[in-house]
Structure formats: structure tokens, C-alpha cells
Amino acid sequence: MNTVKMPRQTSVSKDNLYKLRLSRHETEGLSLRDIRCPYCGYLVERVFSDVTGHKMVHCRKCKEEYPVNLGYFRRASYQKKYDGFHFHRQHR
């Protein structure tokens, strides 16, 4: 069943509409990244690449609630290409 949920408020004030358009314009060059639950791996939130700081997160799947430092959950590639070989970061 694919139904689209409509917002409860049917009209948006001109001031809020301006803020929404300005926000969309500001995010045009940014990329999105996924924040996944560290317990079950469920997608908890999608944030833009310029987001920093801490956020309280609630996982809808495993029902855990925990603070997240968004800097720790940046997606980083640990592969380094050197002379045609791939070196992987060793986990200790």
C-alpha cells in the first residue's frame, strides 16, 4: 500500500515559505549522509554534509535512544590506493 501522507497544515505562511526556499537553496551543493543505529544498523536519520555537533537519536526499530556525535559518524573511506595496491586499515 503506497500512500502519500499529506501535511496537516494545508497552507504555509509567506515567511515560512521563504525560509524553506532559502534552506533548499543553501543545501544545493551539499551531499547527504546516512546516520544508522549503532545497535541494529537501521537508518535513523539523513543529514547534510555540513552538520556538526551532537544530536539525541531514537531508533524506531530497536527502540534505543542515545546521543550521537555527528562527527564520529561521518562516512570515511579507509582504503588508500598506493601503486595499484589497496591497503586496508587494520582493526585492533
Biopython code that builds the backbone (N, CA, C, O; Angstrom):
import numpy as np
from Bio.PDB.StructureBuilder import StructureBuilder

atoms = [
    (1, "MET", "N", (0.848, -1.167, 0.000)),
    (1, "MET", "CA", (0.000, 0.000, 0.000)),
    (1, "MET", "C", (0.897, 1.234, 0.000)),
    (1, "MET", "O", (1.502, 1.566, 1.019)),
    (2, "ASN", "N", (0.981, 1.902, -1.129)),
    (2, "ASN", "CA", (1.801, 3.097, -1.258)),
    (2, "ASN", "C", (0.922, 4.329, -1.188)),
    (2, "ASN", "O", (0.352, 4.755, -2.192)),
    (3, "THR", "N", (0.814, 4.899, -0.001)),
    (3, "THR", "CA", (0.031, 6.112, 0.152)),
    (3, "THR", "C", (0.954, 7.241, 0.552)),
    (3, "THR", "O", (1.923, 7.038, 1.284)),
    (4, "VAL", "N", (0.655, 8.409, 0.078)),
    (4, "VAL", "CA", (1.444, 9.594, 0.392)),
    (4, "VAL", "C", (0.761, 10.322, 1.530)),
    (4, "VAL", "O", (-0.426, 10.637, 1.452)),
    (5, "LYS", "N", (1.504, 10.587, 2.583)),
    (5, "LYS", "CA", (0.950, 11.323, 3.711)),
    (5, "LYS", "C", (1.023, 12.813, 3.409)),
    (5, "LYS", "O", (2.084, 13.347, 3.087)),
    (6, "MET", "N", (-0.088, 13.450, 3.517)),
    (6, "MET", "CA", (-0.153, 14.890, 3.287)),
    (6, "MET", "C", (0.061, 15.614, 4.611)),
    (6, "MET", "O", (-0.372, 15.130, 5.658)),
    (7, "PRO", "N", (0.722, 16.764, 4.576)),
    (7, "PRO", "CA", (0.913, 17.509, 5.823)),
    (7, "PRO", "C", (-0.422, 17.977, 6.386)),
    (7, "PRO", "O", (-1.374, 18.235, 5.649)),
    (8, "ARG", "N", (-0.465, 18.077, 7.693)),
    (8, "ARG", "CA", (-1.708, 18.509, 8.348)),
    (8, "ARG", "C", (-2.043, 19.956, 8.011)),
    (8, "ARG", "O", (-3.203, 20.300, 7.783)),
    (9, "GLN", "N", (-1.020, 20.794, 7.983)),
    (9, "GLN", "CA", (-1.246, 22.197, 7.661)),
    (9, "GLN", "C", (-1.284, 22.330, 6.144)),
    (9, "GLN", "O", (-0.316, 21.981, 5.468)),
    (10, "THR", "N", (-2.386, 22.830, 5.607)),
    (10, "THR", "CA", (-2.521, 22.904, 4.152)),
    (10, "THR", "C", (-1.928, 24.178, 3.577)),
    (10, "THR", "O", (-1.622, 24.219, 2.386)),
    (11, "SER", "N", (-1.756, 25.205, 4.371)),
    (11, "SER", "CA", (-1.171, 26.443, 3.860)),
    (11, "SER", "C", (0.050, 26.807, 4.698)),
    (11, "SER", "O", (0.082, 26.607, 5.912)),
    (12, "VAL", "N", (1.036, 27.340, 4.018)),
    (12, "VAL", "CA", (2.271, 27.750, 4.673)),
    (12, "VAL", "C", (2.362, 29.262, 4.586)),
    (12, "VAL", "O", (2.084, 29.852, 3.542)),
    (13, "SER", "N", (2.752, 29.882, 5.685)),
    (13, "SER", "CA", (2.851, 31.340, 5.676)),
    (13, "SER", "C", (3.952, 31.779, 4.707)),
    (13, "SER", "O", (4.861, 31.006, 4.404)),
    (14, "LYS", "N", (3.869, 32.995, 4.233)),
    (14, "LYS", "CA", (4.857, 33.507, 3.292)),
    (14, "LYS", "C", (6.245, 33.529, 3.906)),
    (14, "LYS", "O", (7.236, 33.279, 3.220)),
    (15, "ASP", "N", (6.321, 33.825, 5.190)),
    (15, "ASP", "CA", (7.615, 33.862, 5.880)),
    (15, "ASP", "C", (8.238, 32.467, 5.930)),
    (15, "ASP", "O", (9.427, 32.307, 5.655)),
    (16, "ASN", "N", (7.440, 31.463, 6.280)),
    (16, "ASN", "CA", (7.948, 30.093, 6.326)),
    (16, "ASN", "C", (8.281, 29.563, 4.929)),
    (16, "ASN", "O", (9.251, 28.824, 4.763)),
    (17, "LEU", "N", (7.490, 29.931, 3.938)),
    (17, "LEU", "CA", (7.766, 29.523, 2.574)),
    (17, "LEU", "C", (9.097, 30.106, 2.101)),
    (17, "LEU", "O", (9.872, 29.425, 1.428)),
    (18, "TYR", "N", (9.360, 31.354, 2.450)),
    (18, "TYR", "CA", (10.636, 31.986, 2.111)),
    (18, "TYR", "C", (11.802, 31.250, 2.787)),
    (18, "TYR", "O", (12.836, 31.014, 2.162)),
    (19, "LYS", "N", (11.629, 30.889, 4.068)),
    (19, "LYS", "CA", (12.674, 30.168, 4.794)),
    (19, "LYS", "C", (12.928, 28.787, 4.190)),
    (19, "LYS", "O", (14.074, 28.346, 4.108)),
    (20, "LEU", "N", (11.864, 28.108, 3.769)),
    (20, "LEU", "CA", (12.010, 26.797, 3.141)),
    (20, "LEU", "C", (12.758, 26.903, 1.813)),
    (20, "LEU", "O", (13.631, 26.084, 1.526)),
    (21, "ARG", "N", (12.428, 27.884, 1.020)),
    (21, "ARG", "CA", (13.114, 28.078, -0.263)),
    (21, "ARG", "C", (14.568, 28.463, -0.055)),
    (21, "ARG", "O", (15.442, 27.994, -0.784)),
    (22, "LEU", "N", (14.837, 29.299, 0.917)),
    (22, "LEU", "CA", (16.208, 29.701, 1.226)),
    (22, "LEU", "C", (17.011, 28.503, 1.720)),
    (22, "LEU", "O", (18.172, 28.339, 1.344)),
    (23, "SER", "N", (16.409, 27.674, 2.551)),
    (23, "SER", "CA", (17.082, 26.474, 3.051)),
    (23, "SER", "C", (17.400, 25.519, 1.912)),
    (23, "SER", "O", (18.488, 24.944, 1.873)),
    (24, "ARG", "N", (16.479, 25.345, 0.998)),
    (24, "ARG", "CA", (16.715, 24.465, -0.148)),
    (24, "ARG", "C", (17.862, 24.996, -0.996)),
    (24, "ARG", "O", (18.711, 24.230, -1.451)),
    (25, "HIS", "N", (17.885, 26.288, -1.204)),
    (25, "HIS", "CA", (18.962, 26.907, -1.992)),
    (25, "HIS", "C", (20.319, 26.721, -1.311)),
    (25, "HIS", "O", (21.318, 26.482, -1.989)),
    (26, "GLU", "N", (20.367, 26.827, 0.008)),
    (26, "GLU", "CA", (21.625, 26.682, 0.751)),
    (26, "GLU", "C", (22.174, 25.257, 0.702)),
    (26, "GLU", "O", (23.381, 25.063, 0.848)),
    (27, "THR", "N", (21.323, 24.267, 0.502)),
    (27, "THR", "CA", (21.767, 22.870, 0.519)),
    (27, "THR", "C", (22.057, 22.312, -0.868)),
    (27, "THR", "O", (22.353, 21.123, -0.992)),
    (28, "GLU", "N", (21.983, 23.120, -1.901)),
    (28, "GLU", "CA", (22.159, 22.622, -3.267)),
    (28, "GLU", "C", (23.517, 21.970, -3.494)),
    (28, "GLU", "O", (23.589, 20.961, -4.196)),
    (29, "GLY", "N", (24.589, 22.502, -2.932)),
    (29, "GLY", "CA", (25.908, 21.943, -3.163)),
    (29, "GLY", "C", (26.341, 20.901, -2.147)),
    (29, "GLY", "O", (27.451, 20.377, -2.240)),
    (30, "LEU", "N", (25.491, 20.591, -1.180)),
    (30, "LEU", "CA", (25.858, 19.666, -0.106)),
    (30, "LEU", "C", (25.422, 18.246, -0.437)),
    (30, "LEU", "O", (24.486, 18.035, -1.208)),
    (31, "SER", "N", (26.106, 17.286, 0.151)),
    (31, "SER", "CA", (25.714, 15.892, -0.023)),
    (31, "SER", "C", (25.023, 15.399, 1.246)),
    (31, "SER", "O", (25.236, 15.933, 2.334)),
    (32, "LEU", "N", (24.198, 14.376, 1.085)),
    (32, "LEU", "CA", (23.510, 13.770, 2.222)),
    (32, "LEU", "C", (24.299, 12.566, 2.706)),
    (32, "LEU", "O", (24.938, 11.866, 1.921)),
    (33, "ARG", "N", (24.245, 12.339, 4.004)),
    (33, "ARG", "CA", (24.848, 11.130, 4.551)),
    (33, "ARG", "C", (23.867, 10.496, 5.529)),
    (33, "ARG", "O", (23.048, 11.175, 6.148)),
    (34, "ASP", "N", (23.973, 9.191, 5.647)),
    (34, "ASP", "CA", (23.055, 8.434, 6.490)),
    (34, "ASP", "C", (23.643, 8.237, 7.880)),
    (34, "ASP", "O", (24.832, 7.954, 8.026)),
    (35, "ILE", "N", (22.805, 8.388, 8.895)),
    (35, "ILE", "CA", (23.164, 8.046, 10.261)),
    (35, "ILE", "C", (22.387, 6.770, 10.585)),
    (35, "ILE", "O", (21.156, 6.762, 10.585)),
    (36, "ARG", "N", (23.118, 5.702, 10.858)),
    (36, "ARG", "CA", (22.497, 4.408, 11.149)),
    (36, "ARG", "C", (22.625, 4.087, 12.631)),
    (36, "ARG", "O", (23.575, 4.507, 13.291)),
    (37, "CYS", "N", (21.669, 3.348, 13.136)),
    (37, "CYS", "CA", (21.677, 2.934, 14.537)),
    (37, "CYS", "C", (22.905, 2.053, 14.775)),
    (37, "CYS", "O", (23.109, 1.082, 14.047)),
    (38, "PRO", "N", (23.725, 2.374, 15.780)),
    (38, "PRO", "CA", (24.906, 1.551, 16.038)),
    (38, "PRO", "C", (24.549, 0.174, 16.613)),
    (38, "PRO", "O", (25.394, -0.721, 16.622)),
    (39, "TYR", "N", (23.332, -0.005, 17.085)),
    (39, "TYR", "CA", (22.914, -1.281, 17.660)),
    (39, "TYR", "C", (22.367, -2.235, 16.600)),
    (39, "TYR", "O", (22.726, -3.412, 16.579)),
    (40, "CYS", "N", (21.498, -1.732, 15.721)),
    (40, "CYS", "CA", (20.851, -2.634, 14.757)),
    (40, "CYS", "C", (21.106, -2.263, 13.301)),
    (40, "CYS", "O", (20.761, -3.041, 12.412)),
    (41, "GLY", "N", (21.692, -1.114, 13.031)),
    (41, "GLY", "CA", (22.007, -0.719, 11.661)),
    (41, "GLY", "C", (20.869, -0.074, 10.894)),
    (41, "GLY", "O", (21.012, 0.200, 9.703)),
    (42, "TYR", "N", (19.751, 0.174, 11.543)),
    (42, "TYR", "CA", (18.586, 0.784, 10.897)),
    (42, "TYR", "C", (18.879, 2.253, 10.580)),
    (42, "TYR", "O", (19.538, 2.940, 11.362)),
    (43, "LEU", "N", (18.392, 2.728, 9.438)),
    (43, "LEU", "CA", (18.570, 4.123, 9.059)),
    (43, "LEU", "C", (17.767, 5.016, 10.002)),
    (43, "LEU", "O", (16.537, 4.967, 10.023)),
    (44, "VAL", "N", (18.475, 5.828, 10.779)),
    (44, "VAL", "CA", (17.828, 6.667, 11.780)),
    (44, "VAL", "C", (17.559, 8.061, 11.234)),
    (44, "VAL", "O", (16.507, 8.644, 11.497)),
    (45, "GLU", "N", (18.504, 8.593, 10.478)),
    (45, "GLU", "CA", (18.388, 9.973, 10.030)),
    (45, "GLU", "C", (19.272, 10.194, 8.821)),
    (45, "GLU", "O", (20.268, 9.493, 8.641)),
    (46, "ARG", "N", (18.920, 11.157, 7.995)),
    (46, "ARG", "CA", (19.774, 11.596, 6.894)),
    (46, "ARG", "C", (20.116, 13.055, 7.161)),
    (46, "ARG", "O", (19.230, 13.882, 7.375)),
    (47, "VAL", "N", (21.413, 13.363, 7.147)),
    (47, "VAL", "CA", (21.862, 14.717, 7.436)),
    (47, "VAL", "C", (22.752, 15.207, 6.303)),
    (47, "VAL", "O", (23.323, 14.413, 5.555)),
    (48, "PHE", "N", (22.860, 16.521, 6.190)),
    (48, "PHE", "CA", (23.719, 17.115, 5.176)),
    (48, "PHE", "C", (25.160, 17.114, 5.638)),
    (48, "PHE", "O", (25.439, 16.994, 6.831)),
    (49, "SER", "N", (26.064, 17.247, 4.704)),
    (49, "SER", "CA", (27.498, 17.122, 4.984)),
    (49, "SER", "C", (28.030, 18.223, 5.893)),
    (49, "SER", "O", (29.096, 18.048, 6.482)),
    (50, "ASP", "N", (27.341, 19.337, 6.032)),
    (50, "ASP", "CA", (27.839, 20.424, 6.870)),
    (50, "ASP", "C", (27.354, 20.353, 8.315)),
    (50, "ASP", "O", (27.667, 21.241, 9.107)),
    (51, "VAL", "N", (26.606, 19.329, 8.672)),
    (51, "VAL", "CA", (26.060, 19.213, 10.023)),
    (51, "VAL", "C", (27.147, 18.769, 10.990)),
    (51, "VAL", "O", (27.875, 17.814, 10.720)),
    (52, "THR", "N", (27.254, 19.466, 12.119)),
    (52, "THR", "CA", (28.204, 19.106, 13.164)),
    (52, "THR", "C", (27.503, 19.148, 14.511)),
    (52, "THR", "O", (26.390, 19.660, 14.629)),
    (53, "GLY", "N", (28.154, 18.612, 15.511)),
    (53, "GLY", "CA", (27.607, 18.688, 16.855)),
    (53, "GLY", "C", (27.011, 17.380, 17.329)),
    (53, "GLY", "O", (27.288, 16.312, 16.782)),
    (54, "HIS", "N", (26.189, 17.485, 18.356)),
    (54, "HIS", "CA", (25.572, 16.318, 18.980)),
    (54, "HIS", "C", (24.070, 16.338, 18.742)),
    (54, "HIS", "O", (23.463, 17.399, 18.593)),
    (55, "LYS", "N", (23.486, 15.151, 18.708)),
    (55, "LYS", "CA", (22.054, 15.045, 18.487)),
    (55, "LYS", "C", (21.539, 13.850, 19.275)),
    (55, "LYS", "O", (22.209, 12.819, 19.345)),
    (56, "MET", "N", (20.376, 13.975, 19.858)),
    (56, "MET", "CA", (19.727, 12.868, 20.542)),
    (56, "MET", "C", (18.943, 12.099, 19.485)),
    (56, "MET", "O", (18.117, 12.679, 18.781)),
    (57, "VAL", "N", (19.199, 10.794, 19.369)),
    (57, "VAL", "CA", (18.625, 9.980, 18.307)),
    (57, "VAL", "C", (17.798, 8.866, 18.924)),
    (57, "VAL", "O", (18.180, 8.287, 19.940)),
    (58, "HIS", "N", (16.661, 8.569, 18.301)),
    (58, "HIS", "CA", (15.797, 7.465, 18.723)),
    (58, "HIS", "C", (15.618, 6.534, 17.536)),
    (58, "HIS", "O", (15.178, 6.968, 16.471)),
    (59, "CYS", "N", (15.955, 5.255, 17.707)),
    (59, "CYS", "CA", (15.797, 4.254, 16.653)),
    (59, "CYS", "C", (14.391, 3.684, 16.721)),
    (59, "CYS", "O", (13.961, 3.192, 17.764)),
    (60, "ARG", "N", (13.679, 3.753, 15.609)),
    (60, "ARG", "CA", (12.306, 3.245, 15.568)),
    (60, "ARG", "C", (12.254, 1.727, 15.527)),
    (60, "ARG", "O", (11.216, 1.133, 15.821)),
    (61, "LYS", "N", (13.362, 1.095, 15.166)),
    (61, "LYS", "CA", (13.357, -0.369, 15.062)),
    (61, "LYS", "C", (13.650, -1.038, 16.404)),
    (61, "LYS", "O", (12.864, -1.862, 16.872)),
    (62, "CYS", "N", (14.793, -0.680, 17.031)),
    (62, "CYS", "CA", (15.162, -1.356, 18.286)),
    (62, "CYS", "C", (14.766, -0.554, 19.523)),
    (62, "CYS", "O", (14.976, -1.009, 20.647)),
    (63, "LYS", "N", (14.199, 0.629, 19.327)),
    (63, "LYS", "CA", (13.663, 1.476, 20.409)),
    (63, "LYS", "C", (14.736, 2.036, 21.345)),
    (63, "LYS", "O", (14.417, 2.489, 22.445)),
    (64, "GLU", "N", (16.003, 2.012, 20.922)),
    (64, "GLU", "CA", (17.072, 2.602, 21.726)),
    (64, "GLU", "C", (17.096, 4.111, 21.517)),
    (64, "GLU", "O", (16.766, 4.596, 20.434)),
    (65, "GLU", "N", (17.479, 4.841, 22.535)),
    (65, "GLU", "CA", (17.658, 6.283, 22.444)),
    (65, "GLU", "C", (19.038, 6.614, 22.997)),
    (65, "GLU", "O", (19.404, 6.148, 24.076)),
    (66, "TYR", "N", (19.803, 7.414, 22.264)),
    (66, "TYR", "CA", (21.190, 7.664, 22.648)),
    (66, "TYR", "C", (21.667, 8.950, 21.998)),
    (66, "TYR", "O", (21.157, 9.352, 20.952)),
    (67, "PRO", "N", (22.654, 9.599, 22.622)),
    (67, "PRO", "CA", (23.251, 10.791, 21.998)),
    (67, "PRO", "C", (24.277, 10.372, 20.954)),
    (67, "PRO", "O", (24.978, 9.375, 21.128)),
    (68, "VAL", "N", (24.361, 11.128, 19.881)),
    (68, "VAL", "CA", (25.290, 10.842, 18.795)),
    (68, "VAL", "C", (26.106, 12.089, 18.506)),
    (68, "VAL", "O", (25.552, 13.174, 18.330)),
    (69, "ASN", "N", (27.421, 11.934, 18.457)),
    (69, "ASN", "CA", (28.294, 12.992, 17.966)),
    (69, "ASN", "C", (28.373, 12.791, 16.464)),
    (69, "ASN", "O", (28.939, 11.797, 16.009)),
    (70, "LEU", "N", (27.823, 13.704, 15.686)),
    (70, "LEU", "CA", (27.739, 13.529, 14.244)),
    (70, "LEU", "C", (29.115, 13.450, 13.590)),
    (70, "LEU", "O", (29.246, 12.891, 12.502)),
    (71, "GLY", "N", (30.137, 13.999, 14.234)),
    (71, "GLY", "CA", (31.490, 13.913, 13.705)),
    (71, "GLY", "C", (32.027, 12.499, 13.713)),
    (71, "GLY", "O", (32.839, 12.148, 12.857)),
    (72, "TYR", "N", (31.593, 11.674, 14.661)),
    (72, "TYR", "CA", (32.051, 10.289, 14.741)),
    (72, "TYR", "C", (31.400, 9.404, 13.688)),
    (72, "TYR", "O", (31.927, 8.342, 13.360)),
    (73, "PHE", "N", (30.264, 9.829, 13.159)),
    (73, "PHE", "CA", (29.521, 9.002, 12.226)),
    (73, "PHE", "C", (29.636, 9.487, 10.791)),
    (73, "PHE", "O", (28.756, 9.227, 9.971)),
    (74, "ARG", "N", (30.708, 10.184, 10.492)),
    (74, "ARG", "CA", (30.967, 10.555, 9.100)),
    (74, "ARG", "C", (31.428, 9.320, 8.358)),
    (74, "ARG", "O", (32.168, 8.496, 8.897)),
    (75, "ARG", "N", (30.991, 9.197, 7.126)),
    (75, "ARG", "CA", (31.409, 8.054, 6.312)),
    (75, "ARG", "C", (32.770, 8.380, 5.736)),
    (75, "ARG", "O", (32.919, 9.321, 4.956)),
    (76, "ALA", "N", (33.751, 7.607, 6.122)),
    (76, "ALA", "CA", (35.108, 7.809, 5.628)),
    (76, "ALA", "C", (35.579, 6.524, 4.983)),
    (76, "ALA", "O", (35.336, 5.429, 5.489)),
    (77, "SER", "N", (36.246, 6.674, 3.881)),
    (77, "SER", "CA", (36.800, 5.511, 3.211)),
    (77, "SER", "C", (38.171, 5.248, 3.792)),
    (77, "SER", "O", (39.032, 6.127, 3.782)),
    (78, "TYR", "N", (38.378, 4.054, 4.295)),
    (78, "TYR", "CA", (39.660, 3.704, 4.887)),
    (78, "TYR", "C", (40.588, 3.043, 3.878)),
    (78, "TYR", "O", (41.676, 2.592, 4.235)),
    (79, "GLN", "N", (40.166, 2.983, 2.626)),
    (79, "GLN", "CA", (41.015, 2.395, 1.609)),
    (79, "GLN", "C", (41.943, 3.464, 1.058)),
    (79, "GLN", "O", (41.513, 4.575, 0.749)),
    (80, "LYS", "N", (43.219, 3.121, 0.937)),
    (80, "LYS", "CA", (44.187, 4.008, 0.324)),
    (80, "LYS", "C", (44.799, 3.293, -0.864)),
    (80, "LYS", "O", (45.267, 2.159, -0.756)),
    (81, "LYS", "N", (44.788, 3.965, -1.981)),
    (81, "LYS", "CA", (45.340, 3.361, -3.175)),
    (81, "LYS", "C", (46.794, 3.799, -3.298)),
    (81, "LYS", "O", (47.080, 4.996, -3.307)),
    (82, "TYR", "N", (47.700, 2.857, -3.391)),
    (82, "TYR", "CA", (49.120, 3.157, -3.480)),
    (82, "TYR", "C", (49.764, 2.197, -4.464)),
    (82, "TYR", "O", (49.779, 0.989, -4.227)),
    (83, "ASP", "N", (50.295, 2.709, -5.560)),
    (83, "ASP", "CA", (50.966, 1.903, -6.594)),
    (83, "ASP", "C", (50.119, 0.724, -7.067)),
    (83, "ASP", "O", (50.645, -0.361, -7.312)),
    (84, "GLY", "N", (48.814, 0.935, -7.196)),
    (84, "GLY", "CA", (47.963, -0.119, -7.715)),
    (84, "GLY", "C", (47.481, -1.118, -6.688)),
    (84, "GLY", "O", (46.652, -1.967, -7.015)),
    (85, "PHE", "N", (47.962, -1.054, -5.466)),
    (85, "PHE", "CA", (47.531, -1.964, -4.414)),
    (85, "PHE", "C", (46.586, -1.243, -3.470)),
    (85, "PHE", "O", (46.666, -0.025, -3.311)),
    (86, "HIS", "N", (45.698, -1.991, -2.848)),
    (86, "HIS", "CA", (44.785, -1.430, -1.847)),
    (86, "HIS", "C", (45.265, -1.838, -0.457)),
    (86, "HIS", "O", (45.439, -3.021, -0.165)),
    (87, "PHE", "N", (45.469, -0.857, 0.372)),
    (87, "PHE", "CA", (45.823, -1.116, 1.760)),
    (87, "PHE", "C", (44.631, -0.792, 2.625)),
    (87, "PHE", "O", (44.055, 0.289, 2.506)),
    (88, "HIS", "N", (44.247, -1.710, 3.495)),
    (88, "HIS", "CA", (43.088, -1.514, 4.368)),
    (88, "HIS", "C", (43.569, -1.220, 5.781)),
    (88, "HIS", "O", (44.595, -1.735, 6.226)),
    (89, "ARG", "N", (42.824, -0.400, 6.459)),
    (89, "ARG", "CA", (43.124, -0.104, 7.851)),
    (89, "ARG", "C", (42.894, -1.354, 8.683)),
    (89, "ARG", "O", (41.853, -2.000, 8.561)),
    (90, "GLN", "N", (43.840, -1.693, 9.513)),
    (90, "GLN", "CA", (43.702, -2.881, 10.338)),
    (90, "GLN", "C", (42.945, -2.555, 11.610)),
    (90, "GLN", "O", (43.220, -1.556, 12.273)),
    (91, "HIS", "N", (41.989, -3.408, 11.942)),
    (91, "HIS", "CA", (41.206, -3.237, 13.169)),
    (91, "HIS", "C", (41.893, -3.990, 14.289)),
    (91, "HIS", "O", (42.249, -5.157, 14.123)),
    (92, "ARG", "N", (42.082, -3.355, 15.405)),
    (92, "ARG", "CA", (42.759, -3.974, 16.548)),
    (92, "ARG", "C", (41.802, -4.302, 17.631)),
    (92, "ARG", "O", (42.202, -4.830, 18.669)),
]
sb = StructureBuilder()
sb.init_structure("model")
sb.init_model(0)
sb.init_chain("A")
sb.init_seg("    ")
for serial, (resi, resn, name, xyz) in enumerate(atoms, 1):
    if name == "N":
        sb.init_residue(resn, " ", resi, " ")
    sb.init_atom(name, np.array(xyz, "f"), 0.0, 1.0, " ", f" {name:<3s}", serial, name[0])
structure = sb.get_structure()
